[in-house]
Amino acid sequence: MEKFTLGIAQLAPALGNLDANLALHDKILREAEGQGVDLLLFPELSLTGYFLKDLVPSVALTPRDPRLDLFKHASRRMAIVVGLVEESSDRRFFNAAAYFEDGKLRHLHRKLYLPTYGLFDEHRYFAQGESLRAFDTRLGRMALTICEDLWHPATAYLAALDGAQIILCISASPGRGLRPDGTFANAAAWEHLNRAYAQLFTCFLCYCNRVGYEDGACFWGGSEVIAPTGDVLLKGPQLEEAFLHVGIDRREVRRERIANPLLRDERLDFTLRELKRITRDLERIRRARGEETP
């Protein structure tokens, strides 16, 4: 499907309350279906809230948990991305994003980079993801990322090289650095980041951030969709819940990649060679210091 409607649910989940959040998701799913949405994005940890701390095990779901049937059934009518705590078979817990389509859980992404600085403490409660894969859908080839993942350029780079035409980022970003005009400094940083990735990798960048308050933190919203040209197709309000939708035309990716063939000219062999050299150099430095190689 070259043209489709993307929906964004910029919501404020209830911390640690799976039942209430499932009911909220169900309500929004019904609204999205009425609007003809083909793909609906929910924010990071949309089923649980963000500052879970010791609540993590009590809200974790396995991929086969019957409470996810809501999304499997709804995905027969539209594709859905949901944020959740995933419990693995070896009893580890992951900050995860699940992509549902055609009645199935089609792809699961585990957050790769867990922020543990400032007000963030994810590494204490979650395990790190170990892979990033673009994947095919009936709406095109996509890649899933979660918030901090996109602050590391390798994720968007790898997704684009793996063929992603659409990068989806679900987020729970608290506002930080209040500026004189009343806006958050990190909100402006996210906007610059999203436009840079979309234009540099000639892809759609779809960013879904939450709102609301938890543990003294204010989540700022501002969800947006950026075209491969870097143009803003959709912009959500800050600090307010909102249901948004916009048309996506994947032919824009082809047009922009013809006009700006940056990915075509990417020298992967050169990148790999230099990364291996840097890795060897770092290993020598660590050995000289008597440090263990990670």
N, C-alpha and C positions, 0 to 999 in steps of 0.2 A: 504494500500500500504506500504510494508515494506521497499522498496528502492525507493528513489525519488531524484530529483535534486533541491537543494535550491539555489536561486539567491539572491544577495545582491546589492542594488542600493545605492552606496556611492556617494551621490550627494550634490550639493550646491543650495538649493532653493532660490528663489528671495523673499526678505522680503516683506510680505504683498500683493504679486501679485498672486492671485489665478489663474487667466487665464494663466499666464506664467508657473506656476508650474504644472497646469493640462496638458498643452502641453508637458512639460518635462516628466511627468509621462507617458503620452501616448506613447511618443517616446521610453522610456525605456521598457514599456510593450511589444511593438512590437519586440524589440531586444530580450527580455527574451523569448518570444514565439518562436522566431527563434532558440534559443539555447536549446529548450526543457525543460525549467524550469517548475517545478511543484508548487513551492511556492516562491514568490518574496517578499522580505522585503524592505520597504522604511524607512528612518530614522524618528525620532521624529519630529512632526510638519513639515513633508515634504511638505505639501500643502501650508504652510504659511510662513515658516521661524520662527526663535525662538524669538528674542527680539522684540516682537510685541507691548508690552505696551498698549497704548490706541487704537491700531488697532484691538485688540481682537474681539470686537463685529462686526466689519465690515468684518471679514474673517471667522466668525463662520458658521458652517453648521449643520443643523439638520440631523438625520439619513435618512430622506426621501428627502433630497435635490436632485434635478435632476442632479446636477453636480457630484454626486457620481455614477451615472449610468455608467460612464466610467469603473469603477472598477467592478460593478456588471456584466456588459457584459463580460469584460475580464476574470472574475473569472470563467466563464464556461470552460475556457481552462487552467487556473492555479489559485491557491489560491494566495491571495495578502494581505499584511499588509501595511496600510497607516497611517501616522501620521497627525492629524488634530485638529482643535479647534471644539469641539462639543457644540452645544447650546441645553440645555435641555428644556423640556416643561415649566418649571418654570423660564426660562430665566437666568439660571446659565451657566457658561462657563467652559468647562473642557479641559485640555490637554489630548487627547485621542488617542488610537490606535484601528483601525478598521480592522477586519479580514473578508475578502470576500471569498466566496467559492460557487461554483455551482450556480452562478447568484444571490446570496443573501449576505446581511450583516449578517454573522453568529455569530459574537461575537464582543463586544465593551468593551474595558478596559479603565477606567479613572485613570489617574495617581494618585497614593496614597500619595506619599510624594513629596511635593512642596518645593524645596529649596528656602530659603529666607535668604541668607547669601552671603558675598563676592559680586560677580557681579550678583548674582541671586536674583530675586524679584517676583517669580511666585505666591506666596500667595496673592499678591496684586491684581492680575488679574484673577486668576483661582480659582475654587472651588476644594476641595479635593475629590478624589474617595473614596468609602466606602467599596469596596469588591474586592476580588481576586478569580477568578474561573478558574480551569483547564477546558478544553472543548475538546470534541471529534471532529476530522476532518477525512477526508478520508486518511490523511497522518499520523494519530496517534493522541494521546492525548497531547495537548499542553497547555501552559500558556503564556499569554502576560504580559510583564512588560515594563515600560518606565523609562529609565535612572536612576534617583535618587532612584526609587523603589528598585533597586538591591543593593544600599548602605545600605539597612536595611535587615539584614539576614532573618527576618521573612517572607519576600515575597518568596524567593526561597524555604525556608523550607515548607511553606504552599503549594506552587505549587507542590512540589515533593510529599508531603503527599496526595495531591488531585489527584495524579496519573499521573502528567505530565511526559512524556518521553522527551519532547523537550521544553525548556524554550526559548522564543523569547524576546529579549530586543532591543527596538529601542531607539536611543539616539541622543541628540544634545549636545555633550560634548565639551566645549571649552578647549583648552590647558591651563594648569596652572602649574607653577613651572618649569621654564626652567632649565634643567640640563646642566652640562659642555659639554656633548656630543651633545647638540642641541636638545635632545628629551624632551618631557614634562613628569614631574613627575606623573601627574594623568593618563597619558596614560599607564605607567608601572603599576600603581595601578589597573587600569581596567583589564589589562592582568592577574595579579595575582588573582583578584576577580573572573573573568570568569572561570579560570582553577580550582580554589578552589570549586566553586559551581558545575561545571560539574562533578568533581571527587567525591566530598562529597555526592552529591545526585544522582550519577550515571545516568546522563541524558545528552542530547546534550544541549549546551548553544550556541545560535546563536545571535551574537551582531552586530547590524547595526548602525554605527555612521555616521554623516554627515561631510562635509568639508565646506570650504569657510570662509568668513569674514562678521561679522555683528557688528555694534556698537563698533568697536575696538577690538572685540574678534575673535580669530582664532580657528575654529573647526578642530580637528586634524585627523578625520577619523579612520584608523586602524581597520576597521570592521574585525570580525573573527568568526570562527565556531570551537567549542571545542567538542571533543568526550567525551563519558562517562569515558574514561580512563584518561582524562586530556590532551590528545594529541591534537595538533593544526592541524585541517584539512584544514583550509583556513585562510589566513591572507591578508588583504587589505593594500594598501600603506597608508602612512601618508600624509596628506595635499593635496591629489590629488583625483579628481573624478575618480570613477572606477565602472565598472559593473563586478561582480564576481559570480562564481557559483561553486558548489561542490556537489558530491554525498553523500547522507545520507542513512545509512543502520540501520533501527531501531532494527535489531537483535543484534546490539552491546549493546543496553541497557539491553537486556535479559542476554547476556553473562556476562556483568560487574556486574549486580545485583545478579547473581548466585555466581560469584567469590567474591564479596564484598557485603554481604547482610545487608548493613547499614540501609536501609529503613525498611527491614523486622524486624529488631531488635529495631527499634525506639519505645520508651515507651511513647506513646501519653498521656496515663492516668497520668503518672508521670509529664509530661510537663504541662498539664492542672492544676493539683493539685498545682504545685509550682507557676504557673502564678497567680492563684487565691490567694495564700498566699501573693505573692508580691503585688498584687493589693490591698488587704486588708491593708497591712502594709503601703503602700503609701497613702491610704485614711486616715488612722489614723494620719500620719505625717501632711498631708494637713489640717485636721481638727484642729490639735494642733496649727498650724500656723495661723489658721483663713482664710485659702485659700479655694476657691471654687473647688469642684471636677469637672474635665473636663468631 
